[in-house]
Amino acid sequence: MLILYIILFIASFFFYILYVGSFSFYLFAFLLITPVVLFVMLKSISKKVSVSFLTSQKVASRSSKMPVVMKIQNSSKLPVSNMIIEIEYYNTLDGQVNLMKINTPLYPNDVHYLTMHVSAKHYGTIKMRIKRCRIVDMLKLFKIKIPLTDSARLFGECTFTIVPEYIAIENNIANYSEMGLETDDYSKNSKGDDPSEIFDIHEYINGDKINRIHWKLTAKQDKTMVKDYSLPISNSIVMIVDLNIDTDKNDYMLIYDTIIETVASISNYLIENETPHKVVWFDKNKNENMIISVRDEETSRLLVSLLLQAAVYTESDLSLINYINDNERFKCGHLLYFSAEYNQNLSGVMNDHDLAYRYSYMLITDKKPDIAYSDEFADVIPVTAKRVAESIQDMCL
């Protein structure tokens, strides 16, 4: 359009020189003043245009398309033929910045809501930011940048998390209650034989044990009341997650996705079967181990959220080393170690420190390995990307 205007301007100039008459003058004057008028109009409009994100959904699964809503407001009485919005977005894990451009007209005194449906290939936190907004005049002669106010900077960013969808698994869960593991947790749904915690109190029925009569309450209510003891649930399973991933490999995001997917699915399955457990990983940003006791659906969701915020690193086995050096750790029934690298001496180290009664080395791979691993102290279980349920189907938790 700029080239066409220049051609018309030059033609009108020669037309004004070569031909006598008011029409040639008016034509030349019109083409001469048009850019000035357009620039002034555009500059005035730019001060009355604002762009912001209006996104309510903060969490989405990888398979879904998340709606991201933008609010575009033009408070001036003049229209804009085209507005160019540049949005940059990236996954905080790899930091690779991508750029997206949106073109839209603006009507006078109007608020326009633009909805984009975005999806992500990998798990993690996705950040979107309005990098730059420009408005263009009708002849496309000028592009004027819209100044960012404090409000625009505040609402010019959008963050959402791509969480894993739980994989359906049906593994057996071993009973470690007879191993004398320490616990402060008791079942909310089942009664047991631990007299240190009362599960329920009810009126005596045939078959109730005499030694469980609540004598004080019986005297108060003038009827025989019986205590039900609680069922202790030990944190018998500990999952240690090693986020040491070689980011120079092309498939490292696939490995990361598989680690997150496997840990989240096993944790969710254990909670569904009322099996509290602990998950341990090293947080590079805080330079310390993070330990969360997963007891219910709420703490299971918290686990996924915190795990997705942790950065990958290049040092080997930091989570396990820090766990071994933790004086407050307890021996568990089954320790599952998730890692993208196999260290044949590692299971021996775990056994020497008496961390558990059983060890499973969950080796995360991008494809099924050609060799079978033999380990003296641990069951080495290769977990293949996109085949998690198939990889662990024979494992007893």
MOVEN-V600211 format. One line per field, one symbol per residue. burial: 1 if it has 24 or more other C-alpha atoms within 12 Angstrom, else 0. Layout:
burial->???
//
This chain:
burial->0000000010010000000000000011001000100100111111111111111000111100010111111100011111111111111111000000010111000001010001110111111111111111111111111110000100111111111111101000100110001010111000000000011000000000000111000000000111111111111111111111100000011111111111111111111011111111111000001111111100111011111111111000111111110000011111111111110001100110001111111111110000000000111111111001101100101
//
